[in-house]
Amino acid sequence: MLSVNELAYDIVEEMLDYMDEYREEYKIDFYRLENKAWVIDFGVNVKGSISAGILYSEVCMAGLGEIDVKTDNLAELVLPFVEVRTDNPSLACLAAQKAGWQIKVGDYFAMGSGPARALALKPKKTYEILDYEDDAEYAIITLESDNLPNEKVIDYIAKECDVESEDVYALVAPTTSLVGCIQISARIVEVAMYRLLQLGFNVNKVLSGCGNAPISPPSKDNLKAMGITNDCILYCGKAFLYTEFDESEIRKLNNSSLVSNESKDYGLPFYEIFKRANYNFYNIDPSLFAPAKVTISSPCGCVIKGKIDEKVLLKSLGVIS
């Protein structure tokens, strides 16, 4: 069975072997903590880059996804778009990439993604459904945070993953950074996969996936950055999944809320929705967290749902009122 942590480690190991080149070309930085863990800064104290955003996202997917950035039009606005494809969507998106681990140690907080989740089983139910285990000696974690973790944070991660602290490798990017914006849009296939998981479909029947979504320009305001990056997926993100679903599953899919416009909270920029929900995610309809458009293909049929709503994203970006 593939080890998501070992696959990601191969990428990280190359970065460490050529640190000077990566510092200069990717505009990232490397720190060795007193407990010998490695922390790689992708946007806290450095500028990062488009290439760094692609690299971060590929590590988050355990090297099981290919990612590119291209420009396209959003109405009259030219924006970068992320393109994602994977032939191992369950492992790449759900066993690794999903932001399924809230890390709180003292005053430090981060959303944890990446392969280390498979060692810590965060959340355990997901890995039971996937019937997947990883027993790697290394823990590769990506952290969405404004701050770099210290030794206490790394020690906690190591304990949860049952590895030594010196075998933890943490990649960190704030939501407000260029890398943070890229890696969130690069979750377009993951969002589609997780929606299927929530609806009770057998995600192991999804053979391959691809998708694209616009990339938000970086913002200095954390809440607004969170809002715009979500809007890129909710209102303009597109996903395509190749599956082995049978006829009954295709019928069920046609009657399921797979896309964001089927949510009662759909229609406003996410920041406004979040504000109306008293800044509590649990007050938001969970079916909102889905791509704007999805096509699910199977030998037994095809499901096409959703729509693109450029106006809401343009409003979120402040281009129109």
Secondary structure, 3 states (H helix, E strand, C coil): CCCHHHHHHHHHHHHHHCHHHHHHHHCCEEEECCCCCEEEECCCCCCCCHHHHHHHHHHHCCCCEEEEEEEEEECCEEEEEEEEEECCHHHHHHHHHCCCEEEEECCEEEEEECCHHHHHCCCHHHHHHHCCCCCCCCEEEEEECCCCCCHHHHHHHHHHHCCCHHHEEEEEECCCCHHHHHHHHCCHHHHHHHHHHHCCCCHHHEEEEEEEEECCCCCCCHHHHHHHHHHHHHHHCEEEEEECCCHHHHHHHHCCCCCHHHCCCCCCCHHHHHHHCCCCHHHCCHHHCCCCEEEEEECCEEEEEECCCHHHHHHHHCCCC
